[in-house]
Amino acid sequence: MARKNSKIRIIPLGGLDEIGKNLTVIEYGNDIFLIDCGMAFPDDDMPGVDLVLNDISYLEKNASKVRAVFITHGHEDHIGGIPYLLKQINVPVYGTRMTLGLVEHKLKEHGLLLSAKLVRVRAGDSVNIGKDVKVEFIRTNHSIADSVAVAITTPAGTILHMGDFKIDTTPIIGDMIDLTRLGELGKKGVLALMSDSTNVERPGFSMSEHTVGDRFEQIFKDNADKRIIVATFASNVHRVQQIINAAVKNKRKVAVSGRSMETIIEVAIMLGYMTVPEGVLINIDAIKKYNPNQIVLVTTGSQGEPMSALTRMAYSDHRKVEITKDDLIIISATPIPGNEKAISNVVNELFRIGASVIYKSLSDVHVSGHACMEELKMILALTKPKYFIPVHGERRHLIQHAKLAELMGIDEKNTFVLENGNVLELDEKNTKITGNVPAGKILVDGLGVGDVGNIVLRDRKHLAEDGLIIVVVNISSSTHKILSGPDIISRGFVYVRESEGLIDSVRDIARDSLEKCNSGKNADWTTMKNSLKNSIAHYIYEKTKRNPMILPIIMEV
């Protein structure tokens, strides 16, 4: 049972100074609550890594105190880490209908659905966790249906986490964000507000999703002679619905490409969040039965992901779709920071083929799901928090949001730009950062979780940048004299046949190094290998100014 005078502790484990891995820990007394549990996609400096998770060692250490996970919405950067969390700490997961539909599909893939404790809630619901804590789910608008903010009320005060949100007065599905309830919470008193910082640099208000639907209809009408391919986020159910609506008005069939897109559309239709007239959706294998101008293809790849459907189409590597000069491609998304180059490469390849391409800088084919400056100010004005903590963004976003809060009258001493792992302890009287907990990155490569560490990444980068030289030599087990070799194998460094002089010199240096070790009676394997590596590395750098990885293989015969 929590003590009435307990302080609240807020510990972000992910989502700050980055896009993705959203996971916030709220502690009160002996209870720990989690808001979201996401993942991130690897950066360019993580070769071979499939996805990035949060370090949850702090939660594992305090597993007996973890009571529940509250999910704000169904995007991967908020739900992608749930299967990995539940494998370690099996606690109830609270979410709305659409959100849990996507979580269920993910848990099924991991074989965890039967053991998971999923609790469905609706916007407006409240749940009591124990005697002291009430959790309320408040309707918001975002680029995926059924998004909510989470308010955790304790005797020490109320923590309001907005999740990802915007203010859309004319949403595609459901009602607009519940500003009335947010205002009521503000009157009662919000101890701390945690608010989405993604679009803090954009002035004004974000546009309604309806504006994109109108634009789609006009584009479809103006390009009646072309096959239309639309790339967007798989999770943006509202966007896909509007693409389907425009297709129906223009008497086109709709096919889907991309596993994540197929999954989310299936879940959305099953749960009633998408309405598709019978006969409109067709299998991608059936597109050849129709004229190209009768088809709309909805696909993944709006971020230029290397293995996505649109990228494979652009590079003529898709098994079922070949781009031609008679195609119109619409990229209906804004680049996530860091993806600009990848998207540019895909667009250039599409133009190279001769296709027509429409993207955001040419037309209003995308609106953001995140609040802009005036919307963020409105939330601050309604909720009137004592303390403000900007979340969900890079450092520049967090700092700009903190300055915006100060402009709205929140004392500079009461705004906290945190880092992942910071422990912020607060109550009505005072607040301070009291320490740090582990909050690093866990890298997933294939089926391995956490088996790719800094050393492995360093080696992969080394191999990618400078290549590899393997030195193979057979020595006598009794005399340690060279019986055969050294043989030099180069991979990713130089082509042997074109660099015979360099390879011959490396071979001579390797032989001299081994003979020197043998003559000095330093014949243990470690000494011989180190001597080989050092002498060869010194020579190669002197001649080429490069540092390939050198791997000696010494075999006793």
C-alpha positions in Angstrom: 0.0 0.0 0.0 1.3 3.4 -0.9 1.9 6.0 1.8 -0.1 9.2 1.6 3.0 11.3 1.8 4.8 9.3 -0.9 6.4 11.3 -3.7 5.8 10.5 -7.4 8.8 9.4 -9.4 8.9 9.9 -13.2 11.5 7.9 -15.1 11.6 8.1 -18.9 13.4 4.9 -20.2 13.0 5.9 -23.8 11.6 8.4 -26.2 13.7 11.4 -25.2 16.4 12.8 -27.6 15.2 10.2 -30.1 12.2 9.3 -32.3 10.9 5.9 -31.0 11.4 3.6 -28.0 8.7 5.4 -26.0 8.5 4.1 -22.4 7.8 6.1 -19.3 7.8 4.8 -15.8 5.6 6.4 -13.1 6.3 5.3 -9.5 4.2 5.9 -6.4 5.0 4.2 -3.2 5.5 0.5 -4.0 3.7 0.7 -7.3 5.2 1.1 -10.8 3.1 1.9 -13.8 4.3 2.0 -17.4 3.0 4.3 -20.2 3.7 2.7 -23.6 6.5 0.3 -24.5 7.8 0.9 -27.9 10.7 0.1 -30.2 12.8 2.0 -32.7 14.3 1.1 -36.1 18.1 1.0 -36.3 20.2 3.9 -37.4 22.7 3.7 -40.3 25.5 3.1 -37.8 23.8 -0.2 -36.7 24.6 -2.6 -39.5 22.7 -5.9 -39.4 20.4 -4.8 -36.5 16.7 -5.4 -37.1 15.2 -3.3 -34.3 16.1 -1.4 -31.1 14.5 -1.9 -27.7 14.7 -0.2 -24.3 17.0 -1.5 -21.6 14.4 -2.7 -19.0 16.9 -4.0 -16.5 15.5 -1.5 -13.9 12.0 -2.9 -14.4 13.3 -6.5 -14.2 15.0 -5.6 -10.9 11.7 -4.2 -9.6 9.4 -6.7 -11.3 7.3 -7.3 -8.1 6.3 -3.6 -8.1 5.2 -3.3 -11.8 1.4 -3.2 -11.8 0.4 -2.5 -15.4 1.2 -1.0 -18.8 -1.1 1.7 -20.3 -0.8 2.1 -24.0 -1.7 5.4 -25.6 -2.1 4.2 -29.2 -1.1 1.5 -31.6 2.1 2.8 -33.4 5.2 0.6 -33.3 7.2 3.2 -31.4 4.6 2.8 -28.6 3.7 -1.0 -28.7 6.7 -2.6 -30.5 8.5 -3.6 -27.3 5.5 -5.1 -25.5 6.2 -8.8 -26.5 9.8 -8.4 -25.2 8.6 -6.8 -22.0 5.9 -9.5 -21.3 8.5 -12.3 -21.7 10.2 -10.9 -18.7 7.4 -9.3 -16.7 3.9 -10.5 -17.4 1.6 -7.7 -16.2 -1.8 -6.5 -17.5 -1.8 -4.3 -20.6 -4.5 -1.7 -20.9 -5.5 -0.2 -24.2 -8.4 0.7 -26.4 -10.0 -1.6 -28.9 -7.9 -0.7 -32.0 -4.7 -0.6 -29.9 -5.2 -4.0 -28.4 -6.2 -5.4 -31.7 -2.7 -4.6 -33.0 -1.1 -5.8 -29.8 -2.9 -9.1 -30.0 -1.6 -9.7 -33.5 2.0 -8.9 -32.3 1.7 -11.2 -29.3 0.3 -14.0 -31.5 3.5 -13.9 -33.6 5.6 -14.3 -30.4 3.4 -17.1 -29.0 2.4 -14.9 -26.0 -1.3 -14.3 -26.7 -2.7 -17.0 -24.4 -0.6 -16.0 -21.4 -1.0 -12.2 -21.9 -3.4 -10.2 -19.7 -5.1 -7.7 -22.0 -7.6 -5.3 -20.6 -9.8 -3.3 -23.0 -10.8 0.2 -22.1 -12.6 3.1 -23.9 -11.8 6.8 -23.9 -13.5 8.2 -20.8 -13.0 5.1 -18.7 -11.2 5.1 -15.4 -9.7 2.2 -13.6 -8.6 1.9 -9.9 -5.3 0.2 -9.3 -5.3 -0.6 -5.6 -6.7 1.9 -3.2 -4.6 5.0 -4.0 -4.2 5.2 -7.8 -6.8 6.0 -10.4 -6.0 5.9 -14.1 -8.1 7.7 -16.6 -8.1 7.4 -20.4 -8.9 10.6 -22.3 -9.8 10.7 -26.0 -7.3 12.4 -28.3 -6.8 12.7 -32.1 -3.8 11.2 -33.9 -3.0 9.5 -37.2 -4.3 6.2 -35.8 -7.7 5.5 -34.4 -8.5 5.0 -30.7 -5.7 7.2 -29.4 -5.8 8.3 -25.7 -4.0 10.4 -23.2 -3.4 8.8 -19.8 -4.0 10.6 -16.4 -2.6 8.9 -13.3 -4.1 10.4 -10.2 -2.5 9.6 -6.8 -2.8 11.3 -3.3 0.4 13.2 -4.3 -1.1 14.6 -7.4 -2.1 13.9 -11.1 0.4 13.1 -13.8 -1.1 13.7 -17.3 0.7 12.0 -20.3 -0.7 13.2 -23.6 0.7 10.4 -25.8 1.0 11.5 -29.5 -1.9 13.9 -30.3 -3.2 16.7 -32.4 -6.4 18.7 -32.3 -8.6 17.7 -35.2 -12.1 19.2 -35.2 -13.2 17.1 -38.1 -11.6 13.6 -37.6 -12.3 10.8 -40.0 -13.4 8.4 -37.3 -14.9 9.3 -33.9 -15.0 12.6 -32.1 -12.5 15.3 -31.6 -10.0 15.3 -28.7 -11.8 15.7 -25.3 -10.7 19.3 -24.5 -13.5 19.6 -22.0 -12.1 16.8 -19.8 -8.6 18.2 -20.1 -9.9 21.5 -18.9 -11.7 19.8 -16.0 -8.4 18.2 -15.0 -6.7 21.6 -15.2 -9.3 23.1 -12.8 -8.8 20.2 -10.3 -5.0 20.5 -10.6 -2.5 18.8 -12.8 0.8 18.2 -10.9 2.8 17.4 -14.0 2.1 17.5 -17.8 4.1 15.3 -20.2 3.3 16.5 -23.8 4.3 15.6 -27.4 7.1 17.8 -28.7 7.4 16.5 -32.3 6.0 19.5 -34.1 6.8 22.3 -31.6 8.8 24.1 -34.3 5.8 24.4 -36.6 3.7 27.5 -36.1 -0.1 27.5 -36.2 -2.4 24.4 -36.1 -2.0 21.0 -37.9 -4.4 20.6 -40.7 -7.3 18.2 -40.5 -7.0 14.7 -42.0 -10.0 15.6 -44.2 -7.9 17.9 -46.3 -5.9 15.0 -47.6 -9.0 13.1 -48.6 -10.1 16.0 -50.8 -6.7 16.2 -52.4 -6.7 12.5 -53.1 -10.0 12.7 -54.9 -8.7 15.5 -57.1 -5.5 13.7 -57.9 -7.4 10.5 -58.8 -9.8 12.4 -61.0 -6.9 14.2 -62.8 -5.0 11.0 -63.5 -7.7 8.8 -64.8 -5.4 7.2 -67.4 -2.7 6.0 -64.9 -2.3 3.3 -62.3 -2.0 4.9 -58.9 0.3 3.7 -56.2 0.1 5.3 -52.8 2.8 4.8 -50.1 1.9 5.8 -46.6 2.3 4.6 -43.0 0.6 1.2 -42.5 -0.8 2.4 -39.2 -2.5 5.4 -40.6 -5.9 3.8 -40.9 -7.6 7.2 -41.5 -5.4 7.8 -44.5 -5.9 4.3 -46.0 -9.7 4.8 -45.6 -9.6 8.0 -47.6 -7.5 6.4 -50.3 -10.2 3.7 -50.5 -13.0 6.3 -50.6 -11.3 8.1 -53.5 -10.8 4.8 -55.3 -14.5 3.9 -54.9 -15.5 7.3 -56.3 -13.3 6.8 -59.3 -14.4 3.1 -59.8 -11.0 1.6 -59.1 -10.1 -1.6 -57.3 -7.6 -1.5 -54.4 -4.8 -3.9 -53.8 -2.4 -3.9 -50.8 1.4 -4.5 -50.7 3.5 -4.9 -47.6 3.0 -7.2 -44.7 2.4 -4.6 -42.0 -0.1 -2.8 -44.3 -2.0 -6.1 -44.9 -2.1 -6.8 -41.1 -3.3 -3.4 -40.0 -6.0 -3.2 -42.7 -7.2 -6.6 -41.7 -7.4 -5.7 -38.0 -9.1 -2.3 -38.8 -11.8 -3.9 -41.0 -12.4 -6.7 -38.5 -12.8 -4.2 -35.6 -15.0 -1.8 -37.7 -12.5 1.1 -37.9 -12.5 0.9 -41.7 -15.4 0.5 -44.1 -14.7 -1.1 -47.5 -17.5 -1.8 -50.0 -17.6 -5.4 -51.1 -15.5 -6.2 -54.1 -13.2 -3.2 -53.8 -10.3 -4.9 -52.1 -8.5 -7.4 -54.4 -5.5 -9.6 -53.9 -2.3 -8.2 -55.3 -2.0 -11.4 -57.5 -5.2 -10.3 -59.3 -4.1 -6.8 -60.5 -3.0 -8.2 -63.9 -6.7 -9.1 -64.6 -7.5 -5.3 -64.7 -6.4 -2.4 -66.8 -3.7 -0.4 -65.0 -6.1 2.7 -64.7 -8.6 0.5 -62.8 -6.1 -0.1 -60.0 -5.0 1.7 -56.8 -2.1 0.0 -55.0 -1.6 0.9 -51.3 1.9 0.1 -50.1 4.4 0.5 -47.4 7.7 2.2 -47.9 6.9 5.9 -47.4 10.2 6.2 -45.4 12.4 4.6 -48.0 13.0 1.5 -45.8 15.4 -0.8 -47.7 13.1 -3.9 -47.6 9.8 -2.1 -48.0 7.5 -2.7 -50.9 7.9 0.7 -52.5 11.7 0.5 -52.4 11.7 -2.9 -54.0 9.3 -1.6 -56.7 11.6 1.4 -57.4 14.6 -0.9 -57.8 12.7 -3.4 -59.9 13.0 -6.0 -57.2 9.3 -6.6 -56.4 8.0 -9.9 -57.5 4.5 -8.8 -58.3 4.6 -5.1 -59.3 6.7 -3.5 -62.0 6.8 0.3 -62.2 6.3 1.8 -65.6 6.1 5.3 -67.1 2.3 5.0 -66.9 2.3 4.9 -63.1 1.6 7.7 -60.7 3.2 7.3 -57.3 2.0 9.3 -54.3 4.2 9.4 -51.2 1.8 10.4 -48.4 4.0 10.9 -45.4 6.6 13.3 -44.0 10.1 11.9 -43.6 11.0 10.9 -40.1 14.3 12.7 -39.1 17.2 10.7 -40.6 15.2 9.1 -43.4 15.3 12.0 -45.9 18.2 10.6 -47.9 16.6 7.1 -48.2 13.3 8.7 -49.4 15.1 10.9 -51.9 16.9 7.9 -53.4 13.6 6.1 -53.9 12.0 9.1 -55.5 15.0 9.5 -57.8 14.8 5.9 -58.9 11.0 6.2 -59.6 11.7 9.3 -61.8 14.5 7.4 -63.5 12.0 4.8 -64.6 9.8 7.5 -66.0 7.0 7.3 -63.5 5.2 10.4 -62.1 5.8 11.1 -58.4 3.9 13.3 -56.0 5.3 13.9 -52.6 4.7 16.4 -49.8 6.8 19.2 -51.2 4.8 19.1 -54.4 1.3 18.7 -53.1 -0.8 18.5 -49.8 -0.9 14.7 -49.7 0.0 14.4 -46.1 -0.9 16.1 -42.8 0.9 15.4 -39.5 -0.7 13.5 -36.6 1.2 15.7 -34.2 0.2 19.0 -32.6 1.7 22.2 -33.8 2.7 25.2 -31.7 -0.8 26.7 -31.1 -2.3 23.3 -30.2 0.5 22.7 -27.7 -0.2 26.1 -26.2 -3.9 25.3 -25.9 -3.2 22.1 -24.0 -0.9 24.0 -21.6 -3.6 26.6 -21.1 -6.3 24.1 -20.4 -4.4 21.8 -18.1 -2.5 24.5 -16.2 0.2 22.1 -14.9 2.4 23.0 -11.9 5.4 21.1 -13.6 6.0 20.6 -17.3 8.0 17.8 -18.9 8.3 17.8 -22.7 8.5 14.3 -24.2 8.6 12.6 -27.6 11.3 14.4 -29.6 14.9 15.2 -30.2 16.8 17.5 -27.9 15.9 20.6 -30.0 12.2 19.8 -29.8 12.3 19.2 -26.0 14.1 22.5 -25.4 11.8 24.5 -27.7 8.7 23.0 -26.0 10.1 23.9 -22.5 10.5 27.5 -23.8 6.9 27.5 -25.1 5.7 26.4 -21.6 7.6 29.3 -20.0 6.0 31.6 -22.5 2.6 30.2 -21.3 3.4 31.2 -17.7 5.0 28.1 -16.3 8.0 29.0 -14.1 11.4 28.1 -15.7 12.2 26.2 -12.4 9.2 24.0 -13.0 10.1 22.9 -16.5 12.3 19.8 -16.8 14.0 18.7 -20.0 15.0 15.2 -19.0 17.2 12.5 -20.5 16.4 8.8 -20.7 17.2 7.3 -17.3 16.7 10.4 -15.2 14.7 10.0 -12.0 12.5 13.0 -11.4 11.0 13.0 -7.9 8.1 15.4 -7.3 5.2 16.5 -5.1 3.3 19.7 -4.6 6.2 21.3 -2.6 9.3 20.5 -4.6 10.8 18.6 -7.5 14.3 17.5 -8.3 16.3 14.9 -10.3 17.5 12.5 -7.7 19.5 10.1 -9.8 19.6 7.8 -12.8 18.7 4.3 -13.8 20.0 2.2 -16.7 18.3 3.3 -19.9 20.4 2.1 -22.9 19.6 0.4 -26.1 19.1 -3.3 -26.6 19.7 -4.4 -30.2 17.8 -7.2 -31.8 19.4 -9.1 -34.7 17.2 -11.9 -36.0 16.0 -14.0 -33.1 18.7 -12.7 -30.7 17.8 -10.1 -28.2 20.7 -8.1 -26.8 23.4 -10.3 -28.4 24.6 -7.4 -30.5 26.7 -5.2 -28.2 29.1 -2.3 -28.8 32.0 -4.6 -29.6 30.0 -6.5 -32.2 28.8 -3.2 -33.8 32.3 -1.9 -33.7 33.6 -5.0 -35.6 30.8 -4.7 -38.1 31.6 -1.1 -38.8 35.3 -2.0 -39.0 34.6 -4.7 -41.6 32.2 -2.5 -43.6 34.7 0.4 -43.7 38.1 -1.3 -44.1 37.5 -4.9 -45.0 39.2 -8.1 -43.7 42.6 -9.8 -44.2 42.9 -13.5 -43.1 46.4 -14.9 -42.6 46.5 -18.8 -42.7 49.6 -20.6 -41.7 50.5 -24.2 -40.7 53.3 -24.8 -38.2 54.9 -27.9 -36.8 53.6 -28.8 -33.3 57.1 -29.9 -32.2 59.4 -27.3 -33.8 56.9 -24.4 -34.4 58.5 -24.0 -37.9 56.4 -23.0 -40.8 55.2 -26.0 -42.8 53.0 -24.1 -45.3 51.8 -20.6 -45.9 51.3 -17.9 -44.9 48.3 -17.7 -47.3 46.7 -14.3 -47.5 42.9 -13.9 -48.1 41.4 -10.5 -48.6 37.7 -9.7 -48.3 36.5 -6.1 -48.8 40.1 -4.7 -48.6 41.8 -5.2 -52.0 41.2 -7.6 -54.9 44.1 -10.1 -54.6 44.8 -10.5 -58.4 45.1 -6.7 -58.8 47.3 -6.1 -55.8 49.8 -9.0 -56.0 52.8 -6.9 -55.0 51.0 -5.7 -51.8 49.9 -9.2 -50.9 53.4 -10.7 -51.5 54.8 -8.1 -49.2 52.2 -8.9 -46.5 53.1 -12.6 -46.9 56.8 -11.9 -46.4 56.1 -9.8 -43.3 53.9 -12.5 -41.8 56.6 -15.1 -42.4 59.3 -12.8 -40.9 57.1 -12.1 -37.8 56.5 -15.8 -37.2 60.2 -16.7 -37.6 61.2 -13.9 -35.3 58.8 -15.2 -32.6 60.2 -18.8 -33.0 63.8 -17.7 -32.8 63.1 -15.7 -29.7 61.3 -18.7 -28.1 58.1 -16.6 -27.9 56.2 -19.4 -29.5 52.9 -19.4 -27.7 49.9 -18.8 -29.9 48.8 -15.5 -28.4 52.2 -13.9 -28.9 52.4 -15.2 -32.5 49.0 -13.9 -33.4 49.5 -10.5 -31.8 52.9 -10.2 -33.5 51.3 -11.1 -36.9 48.5 -8.6 -36.4 50.7 -5.7 -35.3 53.4 -6.1 -38.0 50.9 -6.5 -40.8 48.7 -3.7 -39.6 51.7 -1.3 -39.4 52.8 -2.2 -42.9 49.3 -1.9 -44.5 48.6 1.5 -42.9 52.0 2.8 -44.0 51.3 1.7 -47.6 47.5 2.4 -47.9 46.5 4.5 -44.9 43.8 1.9 -44.3 43.1 -0.3 -41.2 41.5 -3.6 -42.3 40.6 -6.1 -39.7 43.4 -8.8 -39.5 42.5 -12.3 -38.6 45.4 -14.7 -38.1 44.7 -18.4 -38.2 47.6 -20.6 -37.0 47.2 -24.4 -37.2 49.5 -26.9 -35.6 50.3 -30.0 -37.6 
